[in-house]
Each structure stands twice: as C-alpha cells, then as structure tokens.
Amino acid sequence: MSSDGLGLTIERYHRAVAALITGDPEPYKELFSHHQDVTLGYPFGPVACGWEEVSSLLDMASGVYREGEIVGFENLARCVAPTRRRR
C-alpha cells in the first residue's frame, strides 16, 4: 500500500466511525473481513468471533452511540513498509 493509499484508508475509517456513532454501522462493517476468522473485542461486551457475531455486535454498538459526534482524530504515527511477495 502506498502512503496515499494509507491516507485514503484512514479517511475512510474516520468516516465509518462517524457513521457508527450516529447509528449507521454499515460503513464500519465494510472495513472488516466477512470471513469466519474475524474477531472483534468490544469494550462493553464479550469478544465476537466470526462474521455473523461481529456484524451483530456492530449493529448493537451503533445503537448505543446513536447521537455521537466526532470531535477530532490525532494521528500519532503512520508507517508504510514495502510488502514482500511470497513465492
């Protein structure tokens, strides 16, 4: 991933979080793997394992934060490293 690609991904994440805390989990869900090996640790509940559990947990979380508002994000560090191809 290029530095520009990382920047776009971070912007997409920020928009998804803003949607999640106003009651719309769909943009946030798009950021997750939809496979059965996906997990999500949620601070107000148990760890969800598998896409169905993660999706349900995100639905529940979006209900908790229906009137949330983002006041800012702080970028502490950003690193893009070259990827190695497997042979």
PyMOL commands that set and color helices and strands:
alter all, ss='L'
color gray80, all
select helices_A, chain A and resi 3-20+26-29+51-64
alter helices_A, ss='H'
color red, helices_A
select strands_A, chain A and resi 39-40+48-49
alter strands_A, ss='S'
color yellow, strands_A
deselect
rebuild
show_as cartoon
